[in-house]
Amino acid sequence: MITLQNADAALKDYYLEAVTAQLNDNVSPFFSAIEKNSANVTGKDVKLTVLRGYAGGIVSGEEDDDLPAPFKNRYATISMPLKNLYGTIEISDKAIRASRESTGAFVNLLNAEMEGLVLSAKSSFQRMLLGDGSGKLCGIVHKNSNTEVQVDEVKDYFVGMMVDCTSPLGVIPDPAKGVMISAVDKAKSTVTFASPVSSSLDGGSMYVHGSKDRELTGLAAIFDGESVYGYDKSEDAYFAPYKADCKNNLTESALSDVLDYMEERHNSKINFILCSYKTRKLIASLLDANRRVVNTIDARAGYGTVTVNDVPVYADKFCPDDRILFLNTDDFALYQLCDWEWIEDEDGKILKQMSGKAAYSATLVKYAELICRKPCGQAMLYNVHPADGE
């Protein structure tokens, strides 16, 4: 007979290991390539000291000269709070009772819930790795009706998401909090909600529900904005990545020039190029014109690629079309307090009755933060596609 007790045991003893393996496998090429560890996690924060440069090295001199004074390295301290990442499943009391006498039926029920959780968690994690930590999906240009807004960018993956919409002042009106996106029109750049929203959203923004300014500090935080990890990029060159404007004319030379520049100026060996699918096609067409496209399978990341000067080019659906990122993945790490685990109450129970509902929920949690130890060792080309009409 199926009970809450043996359902708890199944979630803890069987599903946790299986789900964790799925959430740590094939999330994205970038995720597969970076380090994951629990080092430098102190309390609720990630704290690490990075070598930002050296003051000297080997000195030549006469054999009877005084020995040189020791050189002092230069360091920078990075301290960031761990982000709280949650994933919740919900099972109705009716479904549990209906499958009480059938183990197979209950297993199918749990399998369906876990499959949905894994797919959602993978997509969210992949998006956060490319984001700036704000959880922002797009800007709101104009409210067309009670349930439709025009936005500055729309993606297919918006459909089904729960979002919060802010006013131009950053306030989230109650009618625009936790609304579901029911449809998108990419041609018209419109988003349709399943319920009416506030009337004062023009000039505001759309965020993942409950995640405003609470997500992982992803790649966009390195390349966009005026500061990262509390350091002003204009005042501290170590935290400023190299950025170059292609002026809507990407060339093979521009791609290889970035690789040479980063190795020569910043001693950074770029080993990973990241862009959108549209942009990867553009790169492939440039290389194909010179018969230099190489299709391979990267053994480390497990994804098919093309290469630029032997550096693999990967596509990610969450990477904007207007940029190409040049990364040294050795500089990145996902620091985590723990891997995915179930939240348990004082009695060790995982499934808990939801307040006011005839249903039970279980929540997976991970406390983590993405850190780049050398922002100046990363680069970006932008405005890579021909301008409209060209």
WOUR-V163828 format. One line per field, one symbol per residue. ss: DSSP state (~ for helix, > for strand, _ for the rest). psi: psi as a letter, one per 40 degrees, with the letter a starting at -180 (. if undefined). burial: + if it has 16 or more other ideal C-beta (glycine too) atoms within 10 Angstrom, else -. A space follows every 50 residues. Layout:
# WOUR-V163828
ss: ???
psi: ???
burial: ???
This chain:
# WOUR-V163828
ss: ___~~~~~~~~~~~~~~~~~~~~_____~~~~~_>>>___>>__>>>>>> >>>____________________>>>>>>>>_>>>>>>>>>>~~~~~~__ __~~~~~~~~~~~~~~~~~~~~~~~~~~~~_____>>>>>>>>____>>> >____~~~___>>>>________~~~__>>>>>>>____>>>>_______ ____>>>>__________~~~~~___>>__>>____~~~__>>>>_____ _~~~~~~~~~~~~~~~_____>>>>_~~~~~~~~~~~~~______>>___ ___>>>>>__>>>>>_______>>>>>_~~~>>>>>____>>________ _>>_____>>>>>>>>>>>>>>__~~~_>>>>________
psi: hhidddddddddddddddddddeehfdiddddeiihieiehhbeihhihi heiieabhhiiideiiiiiiihihiihhhiihihhihhihhidddddded ehdddddddddddddddddddddddddddeaeedehdiihdihdadehih iehhidedheihihhiideeihideehfihhdiihddefihhieiiiief eheaihihheehfeiigadddddiieihfehhdddhddehihhhheffgh iddddddddddddddefhghehhhaidddddddddddddefehhhihhdd dfiiiiihfehihiiheehideihhhiheeeiihhidiahiihiadeeid hihhheigiiiihiihhiihhhegdeeiihhifeiiihe.
burial: -+-+--++-+++--++--++-+++--++++++++------+----+-+-+ -+-----------------------+-+-+-++-+-+-+++---++--+- -----+--++--++--++--++++++++++++++++++-++-+---++++ +--++-++--+-+++++----++-+++-+-+--+-----++++---++-+ +--++++++-++--+++++++++----++-+-+--+-+++++-+-+---+ ---++--++-++---+-+-+++++++--++-+++-++-----+----+-- +-+-++++--++++++-+++-++++++++++++++++--+++------++ +--------+++++-++++++++++++++++--++-----
